[in-house]
Amino acid sequence: MARVLVAYASKYGSVEEVARFVAGVLRDDGVECDVLAAHDVRHTTGYDLVVLGSGLYMARLHRDARRFLRRHRDELAHVPLAV
């Protein structure tokens, strides 16, 4: 069974809602999903796919999303990533 991390960076909560919806759709297809705020993710190892959701602010990803990508750069090089 595939294991997916759906991480999100949200200022007002709407991105979290979308992340939970995406995870629900994946779960309906039999995929094991973890949904976490980007700032709460400690590692990305052990996942077959990582999905990162973020709002855009002044044409930039949310600060927590940018930090997530920097912090997990080495791990993410070995797993498919959707942003």
SVG drawing of the C-alpha trace seen along z (x, -y; Angstrom):
<svg xmlns="http://www.w3.org/2000/svg" viewBox="-13 -41 33 43">
<polyline fill="none" stroke="black" stroke-width="0.4" points="0.0,0.0 1.3,-3.5 2.0,-5.9 1.5,-9.6 2.4,-12.7 0.1,-15.7 1.7,-18.7 0.2,-22.2 1.1,-25.8 -1.9,-27.9 -2.5,-31.4 -6.2,-31.3 -7.1,-27.6 -8.3,-27.1 -5.2,-25.3 -5.6,-22.9 -9.2,-22.2 -8.0,-21.4 -5.2,-19.2 -7.7,-17.2 -10.0,-16.8 -7.1,-15.6 -6.1,-13.1 -9.7,-11.9 -9.8,-11.3 -6.6,-9.3 -7.8,-7.3 -11.0,-6.4 -8.6,-4.9 -6.9,-2.8 -3.8,-5.0 -2.5,-5.6 -2.2,-9.3 -0.8,-11.5 -1.9,-15.2 0.4,-17.6 1.1,-21.3 4.4,-21.9 6.0,-23.2 5.1,-20.0 6.7,-17.6 9.9,-16.1 10.9,-13.8 9.7,-12.7 11.4,-9.3 9.1,-6.3 6.6,-8.1 6.1,-7.1 4.9,-10.6 4.9,-14.0 2.3,-16.6 2.8,-20.2 0.0,-22.6 0.4,-26.4 -1.3,-29.6 0.6,-32.3 1.3,-35.6 2.9,-38.3 3.7,-35.7 5.6,-33.5 4.8,-30.3 3.8,-30.7 6.9,-31.0 6.3,-27.6 6.2,-25.9 9.5,-27.5 11.1,-26.4 9.7,-22.9 11.3,-22.6 14.7,-23.8 14.6,-21.7 13.8,-18.5 15.7,-19.1 17.9,-16.1 15.1,-13.7 12.8,-15.1 15.4,-14.4 14.5,-10.7 10.7,-10.8 8.2,-12.2 7.0,-15.6 4.0,-17.6 3.7,-21.3"/>
</svg>
